[in-house]
Amino acid sequence: MEIISKGLKKCYIMHSTTTGKYMICKVLNEYDNKKEADDDMVKLLTHEISEKDLLKEFSKKPYF
């Protein structure tokens, strides 16, 4: 199967909580280590980068 991308990559995960609830979460990017992820989370929350910026970076990466 060949994956053809014509825009931003879309990826979602199912997250379960300790209370038995489930959430569908959108993946904005993937990281090789926690520090990189933490740094981008801070930038996202302080409006230094946007979700779209992260998605653009994520879309450049090969499919896993």
PDB file with SEQRES, HELIX, SHEET and CRYST1 records, atoms N, CA, C and O in Angstrom:
SEQRES   1 A   64  MET GLU ILE ILE SER LYS GLY LEU LYS LYS CYS TYR ILE          
SEQRES   2 A   64  MET HIS SER THR THR THR GLY LYS TYR MET ILE CYS LYS          
SEQRES   3 A   64  VAL LEU ASN GLU TYR ASP ASN LYS LYS GLU ALA ASP ASP          
SEQRES   4 A   64  ASP MET VAL LYS LEU LEU THR HIS GLU ILE SER GLU LYS          
SEQRES   5 A   64  ASP LEU LEU LYS GLU PHE SER LYS LYS PRO TYR PHE              
HELIX    1 AA1 LYS A   34  LEU A   45  1                                  12    
HELIX    2 AA2 GLU A   51  LYS A   60  1                                  10    
SHEET    1 AA1 2 TYR A  12  SER A  16  0                                        
SHEET    2 AA1 2 TYR A  22  LYS A  26 -1                                        
CRYST1    1.000    1.000    1.000  90.00  90.00  90.00 P 1           1          
ATOM      1  N   MET A   1       0.848  -1.175   0.000  1.00  0.00           N  
ATOM      2  CA  MET A   1       0.000   0.000   0.000  1.00  0.00           C  
ATOM      3  C   MET A   1       0.894   1.238   0.000  1.00  0.00           C  
ATOM      4  O   MET A   1       1.859   1.307   0.761  1.00  0.00           O  
ATOM      5  N   GLU A   2       0.585   2.188  -0.826  1.00  0.00           N  
ATOM      6  CA  GLU A   2       1.333   3.440  -0.888  1.00  0.00           C  
ATOM      7  C   GLU A   2       0.493   4.544  -0.259  1.00  0.00           C  
ATOM      8  O   GLU A   2      -0.688   4.698  -0.572  1.00  0.00           O  
ATOM      9  N   ILE A   3       1.116   5.307   0.628  1.00  0.00           N  
ATOM     10  CA  ILE A   3       0.421   6.424   1.265  1.00  0.00           C  
ATOM     11  C   ILE A   3       0.791   7.694   0.521  1.00  0.00           C  
ATOM     12  O   ILE A   3       1.968   8.029   0.392  1.00  0.00           O  
ATOM     13  N   ILE A   4      -0.207   8.390   0.040  1.00  0.00           N  
ATOM     14  CA  ILE A   4       0.006   9.648  -0.674  1.00  0.00           C  
ATOM     15  C   ILE A   4      -0.499  10.771   0.208  1.00  0.00           C  
ATOM     16  O   ILE A   4      -1.660  10.782   0.619  1.00  0.00           O  
ATOM     17  N   SER A   5       0.377  11.713   0.494  1.00  0.00           N  
ATOM     18  CA  SER A   5       0.018  12.832   1.356  1.00  0.00           C  
ATOM     19  C   SER A   5      -0.212  14.079   0.514  1.00  0.00           C  
ATOM     20  O   SER A   5       0.622  14.459  -0.308  1.00  0.00           O  
ATOM     21  N   LYS A   6      -1.360  14.704   0.736  1.00  0.00           N  
ATOM     22  CA  LYS A   6      -1.667  15.945   0.024  1.00  0.00           C  
ATOM     23  C   LYS A   6      -1.965  17.061   1.027  1.00  0.00           C  
ATOM     24  O   LYS A   6      -2.803  17.927   0.776  1.00  0.00           O  
ATOM     25  N   GLY A   7      -1.289  17.031   2.131  1.00  0.00           N  
ATOM     26  CA  GLY A   7      -1.519  18.052   3.149  1.00  0.00           C  
ATOM     27  C   GLY A   7      -0.911  17.608   4.458  1.00  0.00           C  
ATOM     28  O   GLY A   7       0.074  16.870   4.480  1.00  0.00           O  
ATOM     29  N   LEU A   8      -1.499  18.061   5.548  1.00  0.00           N  
ATOM     30  CA  LEU A   8      -0.975  17.729   6.858  1.00  0.00           C  
ATOM     31  C   LEU A   8      -1.337  16.297   7.239  1.00  0.00           C  
ATOM     32  O   LEU A   8      -2.445  15.832   6.971  1.00  0.00           O  
ATOM     33  N   LYS A   9      -0.405  15.617   7.856  1.00  0.00           N  
ATOM     34  CA  LYS A   9      -0.624  14.251   8.323  1.00  0.00           C  
ATOM     35  C   LYS A   9      -1.620  14.286   9.478  1.00  0.00           C  
ATOM     36  O   LYS A   9      -1.584  15.197  10.306  1.00  0.00           O  
ATOM     37  N   LYS A  10      -2.507  13.295   9.535  1.00  0.00           N  
ATOM     38  CA  LYS A  10      -3.474  13.209  10.626  1.00  0.00           C  
ATOM     39  C   LYS A  10      -3.229  11.929  11.402  1.00  0.00           C  
ATOM     40  O   LYS A  10      -3.110  10.853  10.816  1.00  0.00           O  
ATOM     41  N   CYS A  11      -3.152  12.044  12.725  1.00  0.00           N  
ATOM     42  CA  CYS A  11      -2.906  10.889  13.569  1.00  0.00           C  
ATOM     43  C   CYS A  11      -3.654  11.101  14.888  1.00  0.00           C  
ATOM     44  O   CYS A  11      -3.588  12.177  15.482  1.00  0.00           O  
ATOM     45  N   TYR A  12      -4.358  10.074  15.333  1.00  0.00           N  
ATOM     46  CA  TYR A  12      -5.117  10.128  16.573  1.00  0.00           C  
ATOM     47  C   TYR A  12      -4.777   8.907  17.422  1.00  0.00           C  
ATOM     48  O   TYR A  12      -4.419   7.852  16.898  1.00  0.00           O  
ATOM     49  N   ILE A  13      -4.892   9.064  18.737  1.00  0.00           N  
ATOM     50  CA  ILE A  13      -4.705   7.931  19.637  1.00  0.00           C  
ATOM     51  C   ILE A  13      -5.893   7.855  20.588  1.00  0.00           C  
ATOM     52  O   ILE A  13      -6.557   8.859  20.845  1.00  0.00           O  
ATOM     53  N   MET A  14      -6.154   6.669  21.104  1.00  0.00           N  
ATOM     54  CA  MET A  14      -7.186   6.472  22.112  1.00  0.00           C  
ATOM     55  C   MET A  14      -6.470   6.415  23.456  1.00  0.00           C  
ATOM     56  O   MET A  14      -5.552   5.617  23.643  1.00  0.00           O  
ATOM     57  N   HIS A  15      -6.888   7.250  24.378  1.00  0.00           N  
ATOM     58  CA  HIS A  15      -6.266   7.328  25.704  1.00  0.00           C  
ATOM     59  C   HIS A  15      -7.298   6.919  26.741  1.00  0.00           C  
ATOM     60  O   HIS A  15      -8.415   7.437  26.752  1.00  0.00           O  
ATOM     61  N   SER A  16      -6.927   5.992  27.609  1.00  0.00           N  
ATOM     62  CA  SER A  16      -7.843   5.597  28.684  1.00  0.00           C  
ATOM     63  C   SER A  16      -7.346   6.193  30.005  1.00  0.00           C  
ATOM     64  O   SER A  16      -6.142   6.287  30.245  1.00  0.00           O  
ATOM     65  N   THR A  17      -8.280   6.586  30.838  1.00  0.00           N  
ATOM     66  CA  THR A  17      -7.944   7.193  32.127  1.00  0.00           C  
ATOM     67  C   THR A  17      -8.066   6.157  33.235  1.00  0.00           C  
ATOM     68  O   THR A  17      -8.588   5.063  33.020  1.00  0.00           O  
ATOM     69  N   THR A  18      -7.587   6.505  34.408  1.00  0.00           N  
ATOM     70  CA  THR A  18      -7.692   5.595  35.557  1.00  0.00           C  
ATOM     71  C   THR A  18      -9.119   5.486  36.062  1.00  0.00           C  
ATOM     72  O   THR A  18      -9.423   4.601  36.862  1.00  0.00           O  
ATOM     73  N   THR A  19     -10.003   6.370  35.609  1.00  0.00           N  
ATOM     74  CA  THR A  19     -11.405   6.339  36.031  1.00  0.00           C  
ATOM     75  C   THR A  19     -12.291   5.592  35.032  1.00  0.00           C  
ATOM     76  O   THR A  19     -13.514   5.583  35.169  1.00  0.00           O  
ATOM     77  N   GLY A  20     -11.673   4.969  34.029  1.00  0.00           N  
ATOM     78  CA  GLY A  20     -12.440   4.188  33.069  1.00  0.00           C  
ATOM     79  C   GLY A  20     -13.011   4.990  31.914  1.00  0.00           C  
ATOM     80  O   GLY A  20     -13.828   4.470  31.154  1.00  0.00           O  
ATOM     81  N   LYS A  21     -12.610   6.226  31.766  1.00  0.00           N  
ATOM     82  CA  LYS A  21     -13.063   7.060  30.655  1.00  0.00           C  
ATOM     83  C   LYS A  21     -12.079   6.935  29.497  1.00  0.00           C  
ATOM     84  O   LYS A  21     -10.925   6.555  29.692  1.00  0.00           O  
ATOM     85  N   TYR A  22     -12.538   7.256  28.302  1.00  0.00           N  
ATOM     86  CA  TYR A  22     -11.689   7.196  27.113  1.00  0.00           C  
ATOM     87  C   TYR A  22     -11.726   8.531  26.395  1.00  0.00           C  
ATOM     88  O   TYR A  22     -12.759   9.200  26.346  1.00  0.00           O  
ATOM     89  N   MET A  23     -10.576   8.911  25.835  1.00  0.00           N  
ATOM     90  CA  MET A  23     -10.463  10.164  25.102  1.00  0.00           C  
ATOM     91  C   MET A  23      -9.802   9.893  23.761  1.00  0.00           C  
ATOM     92  O   MET A  23      -8.891   9.070  23.664  1.00  0.00           O  
ATOM     93  N   ILE A  24     -10.261  10.585  22.732  1.00  0.00           N  
ATOM     94  CA  ILE A  24      -9.592  10.555  21.445  1.00  0.00           C  
ATOM     95  C   ILE A  24      -8.700  11.786  21.402  1.00  0.00           C  
ATOM     96  O   ILE A  24      -9.181  12.910  21.551  1.00  0.00           O  
ATOM     97  N   CYS A  25      -7.405  11.580  21.199  1.00  0.00           N  
ATOM     98  CA  CYS A  25      -6.436  12.672  21.229  1.00  0.00           C  
ATOM     99  C   CYS A  25      -5.760  12.810  19.869  1.00  0.00           C  
ATOM    100  O   CYS A  25      -5.382  11.815  19.251  1.00  0.00           O  
ATOM    101  N   LYS A  26      -5.614  14.029  19.417  1.00  0.00           N  
ATOM    102  CA  LYS A  26      -4.952  14.303  18.153  1.00  0.00           C  
ATOM    103  C   LYS A  26      -3.449  14.462  18.394  1.00  0.00           C  
ATOM    104  O   LYS A  26      -3.033  15.204  19.283  1.00  0.00           O  
ATOM    105  N   VAL A  27      -2.641  13.762  17.596  1.00  0.00           N  
ATOM    106  CA  VAL A  27      -1.187  13.862  17.694  1.00  0.00           C  
ATOM    107  C   VAL A  27      -0.724  15.061  16.879  1.00  0.00           C  
ATOM    108  O   VAL A  27      -1.039  15.161  15.693  1.00  0.00           O  
ATOM    109  N   LEU A  28       0.013  15.965  17.497  1.00  0.00           N  
ATOM    110  CA  LEU A  28       0.516  17.153  16.812  1.00  0.00           C  
ATOM    111  C   LEU A  28       1.927  16.950  16.289  1.00  0.00           C  
ATOM    112  O   LEU A  28       2.311  17.555  15.288  1.00  0.00           O  
ATOM    113  N   ASN A  29       2.701  16.103  16.956  1.00  0.00           N  
ATOM    114  CA  ASN A  29       4.068  15.838  16.526  1.00  0.00           C  
ATOM    115  C   ASN A  29       4.567  14.615  17.279  1.00  0.00           C  
ATOM    116  O   ASN A  29       3.936  14.178  18.241  1.00  0.00           O  
ATOM    117  N   GLU A  30       5.693  14.063  16.850  1.00  0.00           N  
ATOM    118  CA  GLU A  30       6.338  12.973  17.576  1.00  0.00           C  
ATOM    119  C   GLU A  30       7.768  13.380  17.885  1.00  0.00           C  
ATOM    120  O   GLU A  30       8.375  14.155  17.146  1.00  0.00           O  
ATOM    121  N   TYR A  31       8.301  12.857  18.977  1.00  0.00           N  
ATOM    122  CA  TYR A  31       9.607  13.277  19.471  1.00  0.00           C  
ATOM    123  C   TYR A  31      10.456  12.072  19.831  1.00  0.00           C  
ATOM    124  O   TYR A  31       9.937  11.002  20.150  1.00  0.00           O  
ATOM    125  N   ASP A  32      11.759  12.256  19.777  1.00  0.00           N  
ATOM    126  CA  ASP A  32      12.691  11.206  20.145  1.00  0.00           C  
ATOM    127  C   ASP A  32      12.983  11.186  21.640  1.00  0.00           C  
ATOM    128  O   ASP A  32      13.478  10.190  22.170  1.00  0.00           O  
ATOM    129  N   ASN A  33      12.671  12.305  22.328  1.00  0.00           N  
ATOM    130  CA  ASN A  33      12.910  12.328  23.769  1.00  0.00           C  
ATOM    131  C   ASN A  33      11.922  13.271  24.456  1.00  0.00           C  
ATOM    132  O   ASN A  33      11.304  14.128  23.824  1.00  0.00           O  
ATOM    133  N   LYS A  34      11.794  13.085  25.758  1.00  0.00           N  
ATOM    134  CA  LYS A  34      10.814  13.843  26.541  1.00  0.00           C  
ATOM    135  C   LYS A  34      11.147  15.329  26.595  1.00  0.00           C  
ATOM    136  O   LYS A  34      10.239  16.160  26.594  1.00  0.00           O  
ATOM    137  N   LYS A  35      12.437  15.682  26.643  1.00  0.00           N  
ATOM    138  CA  LYS A  35      12.813  17.095  26.725  1.00  0.00           C  
ATOM    139  C   LYS A  35      12.320  17.875  25.513  1.00  0.00           C  
ATOM    140  O   LYS A  35      11.783  18.972  25.663  1.00  0.00           O  
ATOM    141  N   GLU A  36      12.492  17.328  24.319  1.00  0.00           N  
ATOM    142  CA  GLU A  36      12.004  17.997  23.104  1.00  0.00           C  
ATOM    143  C   GLU A  36      10.489  18.174  23.165  1.00  0.00           C  
ATOM    144  O   GLU A  36       9.967  19.235  22.821  1.00  0.00           O  
ATOM    145  N   ALA A  37       9.789  17.131  23.603  1.00  0.00           N  
ATOM    146  CA  ALA A  37       8.329  17.211  23.718  1.00  0.00           C  
ATOM    147  C   ALA A  37       7.917  18.259  24.753  1.00  0.00           C  
ATOM    148  O   ALA A  37       7.007  19.053  24.514  1.00  0.00           O  
ATOM    149  N   ASP A  38       8.592  18.255  25.900  1.00  0.00           N  
ATOM    150  CA  ASP A  38       8.298  19.252  26.941  1.00  0.00           C  
ATOM    151  C   ASP A  38       8.539  20.669  26.439  1.00  0.00           C  
ATOM    152  O   ASP A  38       7.733  21.566  26.687  1.00  0.00           O  
ATOM    153  N   ASP A  39       9.657  20.873  25.727  1.00  0.00           N  
ATOM    154  CA  ASP A  39       9.979  22.208  25.214  1.00  0.00           C  
ATOM    155  C   ASP A  39       8.891  22.702  24.260  1.00  0.00           C  
ATOM    156  O   ASP A  39       8.464  23.854  24.347  1.00  0.00           O  
ATOM    157  N   ASP A  40       8.440  21.829  23.347  1.00  0.00           N  
ATOM    158  CA  ASP A  40       7.392  22.250  22.409  1.00  0.00           C  
ATOM    159  C   ASP A  40       6.048  22.441  23.108  1.00  0.00           C  
ATOM    160  O   ASP A  40       5.258  23.291  22.696  1.00  0.00           O  
ATOM    161  N   MET A  41       5.777  21.663  24.160  1.00  0.00           N  
ATOM    162  CA  MET A  41       4.532  21.852  24.916  1.00  0.00           C  
ATOM    163  C   MET A  41       4.514  23.238  25.555  1.00  0.00           C  
ATOM    164  O   MET A  41       3.495  23.928  25.521  1.00  0.00           O  
ATOM    165  N   VAL A  42       5.650  23.646  26.140  1.00  0.00           N  
ATOM    166  CA  VAL A  42       5.746  24.982  26.750  1.00  0.00           C  
ATOM    167  C   VAL A  42       5.566  26.051  25.677  1.00  0.00           C  
ATOM    168  O   VAL A  42       4.832  27.017  25.889  1.00  0.00           O  
ATOM    169  N   LYS A  43       6.222  25.894  24.529  1.00  0.00           N  
ATOM    170  CA  LYS A  43       6.082  26.866  23.446  1.00  0.00           C  
ATOM    171  C   LYS A  43       4.645  26.952  22.951  1.00  0.00           C  
ATOM    172  O   LYS A  43       4.152  28.035  22.636  1.00  0.00           O  
ATOM    173  N   LEU A  44       3.975  25.800  22.882  1.00  0.00           N  
ATOM    174  CA  LEU A  44       2.580  25.780  22.444  1.00  0.00           C  
ATOM    175  C   LEU A  44       1.686  26.516  23.441  1.00  0.00           C  
ATOM    176  O   LEU A  44       0.837  27.319  23.053  1.00  0.00           O  
ATOM    177  N   LEU A  45       1.884  26.236  24.710  1.00  0.00           N  
ATOM    178  CA  LEU A  45       1.046  26.846  25.747  1.00  0.00           C  
ATOM    179  C   LEU A  45       1.325  28.330  25.951  1.00  0.00           C  
ATOM    180  O   LEU A  45       0.471  29.057  26.458  1.00  0.00           O  
ATOM    181  N   THR A  46       2.517  28.785  25.561  1.00  0.00           N  
ATOM    182  CA  THR A  46       2.858  30.208  25.679  1.00  0.00           C  
ATOM    183  C   THR A  46       2.722  30.940  24.338  1.00  0.00           C  
ATOM    184  O   THR A  46       3.158  32.082  24.192  1.00  0.00           O  
ATOM    185  N   HIS A  47       2.115  30.262  23.373  1.00  0.00           N  
ATOM    186  CA  HIS A  47       1.809  30.832  22.048  1.00  0.00           C  
ATOM    187  C   HIS A  47       3.047  31.225  21.242  1.00  0.00           C  
ATOM    188  O   HIS A  47       2.972  32.100  20.378  1.00  0.00           O  
ATOM    189  N   GLU A  48       4.187  30.582  21.519  1.00  0.00           N  
ATOM    190  CA  GLU A  48       5.389  30.804  20.709  1.00  0.00           C  
ATOM    191  C   GLU A  48       5.310  30.025  19.396  1.00  0.00           C  
ATOM    192  O   GLU A  48       5.896  30.423  18.389  1.00  0.00           O  
ATOM    193  N   ILE A  49       4.574  28.901  19.422  1.00  0.00           N  
ATOM    194  CA  ILE A  49       4.294  28.118  18.223  1.00  0.00           C  
ATOM    195  C   ILE A  49       2.815  27.735  18.247  1.00  0.00           C  
ATOM    196  O   ILE A  49       2.167  27.783  19.292  1.00  0.00           O  
ATOM    197  N   SER A  50       2.301  27.361  17.100  1.00  0.00           N  
ATOM    198  CA  SER A  50       0.889  26.989  17.014  1.00  0.00           C  
ATOM    199  C   SER A  50       0.752  25.492  16.740  1.00  0.00           C  
ATOM    200  O   SER A  50       1.730  24.823  16.404  1.00  0.00           O  
ATOM    201  N   GLU A  51      -0.462  24.975  16.885  1.00  0.00           N  
ATOM    202  CA  GLU A  51      -0.732  23.586  16.528  1.00  0.00           C  
ATOM    203  C   GLU A  51      -0.391  23.351  15.057  1.00  0.00           C  
ATOM    204  O   GLU A  51       0.146  22.302  14.701  1.00  0.00           O  
ATOM    205  N   LYS A  52      -0.700  24.318  14.215  1.00  0.00           N  
ATOM    206  CA  LYS A  52      -0.411  24.179  12.790  1.00  0.00           C  
ATOM    207  C   LYS A  52       1.095  24.071  12.551  1.00  0.00           C  
ATOM    208  O   LYS A  52       1.528  23.294  11.700  1.00  0.00           O  
ATOM    209  N   ASP A  53       1.902  24.843  13.295  1.00  0.00           N  
ATOM    210  CA  ASP A  53       3.366  24.742  13.174  1.00  0.00           C  
ATOM    211  C   ASP A  53       3.833  23.322  13.497  1.00  0.00           C  
ATOM    212  O   ASP A  53       4.657  22.756  12.779  1.00  0.00           O  
ATOM    213  N   LEU A  54       3.304  22.753  14.577  1.00  0.00           N  
ATOM    214  CA  LEU A  54       3.683  21.402  14.970  1.00  0.00           C  
ATOM    215  C   LEU A  54       3.229  20.374  13.934  1.00  0.00           C  
ATOM    216  O   LEU A  54       3.966  19.440  13.618  1.00  0.00           O  
ATOM    217  N   LEU A  55       2.019  20.548  13.409  1.00  0.00           N  
ATOM    218  CA  LEU A  55       1.510  19.621  12.398  1.00  0.00           C  
ATOM    219  C   LEU A  55       2.334  19.679  11.115  1.00  0.00           C  
ATOM    220  O   LEU A  55       2.551  18.657  10.463  1.00  0.00           O  
ATOM    221  N   LYS A  56       2.791  20.874  10.756  1.00  0.00           N  
ATOM    222  CA  LYS A  56       3.642  21.000   9.568  1.00  0.00           C  
ATOM    223  C   LYS A  56       4.934  20.222   9.756  1.00  0.00           C  
ATOM    224  O   LYS A  56       5.394  19.542   8.838  1.00  0.00           O  
ATOM    225  N   GLU A  57       5.521  20.319  10.946  1.00  0.00           N  
ATOM    226  CA  GLU A  57       6.753  19.592  11.250  1.00  0.00           C  
ATOM    227  C   GLU A  57       6.489  18.083  11.241  1.00  0.00           C  
ATOM    228  O   GLU A  57       7.280  17.311  10.699  1.00  0.00           O  
ATOM    229  N   PHE A  58       5.372  17.674  11.845  1.00  0.00           N  
ATOM    230  CA  PHE A  58       4.988  16.263  11.888  1.00  0.00           C  
ATOM    231  C   PHE A  58       4.767  15.694  10.497  1.00  0.00           C  
ATOM    232  O   PHE A  58       5.121  14.546  10.228  1.00  0.00           O  
ATOM    233  N   SER A  59       4.189  16.483   9.625  1.00  0.00           N  
ATOM    234  CA  SER A  59       3.881  16.028   8.261  1.00  0.00           C  
ATOM    235  C   SER A  59       5.125  15.803   7.420  1.00  0.00           C  
ATOM    236  O   SER A  59       5.072  15.082   6.424  1.00  0.00           O  
ATOM    237  N   LYS A  60       6.241  16.403   7.801  1.00  0.00           N  
ATOM    238  CA  LYS A  60       7.493  16.213   7.063  1.00  0.00           C  
ATOM    239  C   LYS A  60       8.170  14.895   7.412  1.00  0.00           C  
ATOM    240  O   LYS A  60       9.035  14.425   6.673  1.00  0.00           O  
ATOM    241  N   LYS A  61       7.780  14.296   8.532  1.00  0.00           N  
ATOM    242  CA  LYS A  61       8.406  13.064   8.991  1.00  0.00           C  
ATOM    243  C   LYS A  61       7.819  11.860   8.263  1.00  0.00           C  
ATOM    244  O   LYS A  61       6.660  11.883   7.849  1.00  0.00           O  
ATOM    245  N   PRO A  62       8.620  10.810   8.108  1.00  0.00           N  
ATOM    246  CA  PRO A  62       8.092   9.605   7.458  1.00  0.00           C  
ATOM    247  C   PRO A  62       7.028   8.942   8.311  1.00  0.00           C  
ATOM    248  O   PRO A  62       7.017   9.103   9.531  1.00  0.00           O  
ATOM    249  N   TYR A  63       6.130   8.193   7.673  1.00  0.00           N  
ATOM    250  CA  TYR A  63       5.121   7.456   8.415  1.00  0.00           C  
ATOM    251  C   TYR A  63       5.791   6.378   9.244  1.00  0.00           C  
ATOM    252  O   TYR A  63       6.780   5.784   8.814  1.00  0.00           O  
ATOM    253  N   PHE A  64       5.260   6.123  10.425  1.00  0.00           N  
ATOM    254  CA  PHE A  64       5.882   5.150  11.328  1.00  0.00           C  
ATOM    255  C   PHE A  64       5.469   3.752  11.036  1.00  0.00           C  
ATOM    256  O   PHE A  64       5.911   2.824  11.713  1.00  0.00           O  
TER     257      PHE A  64                                                      
END                                                                             
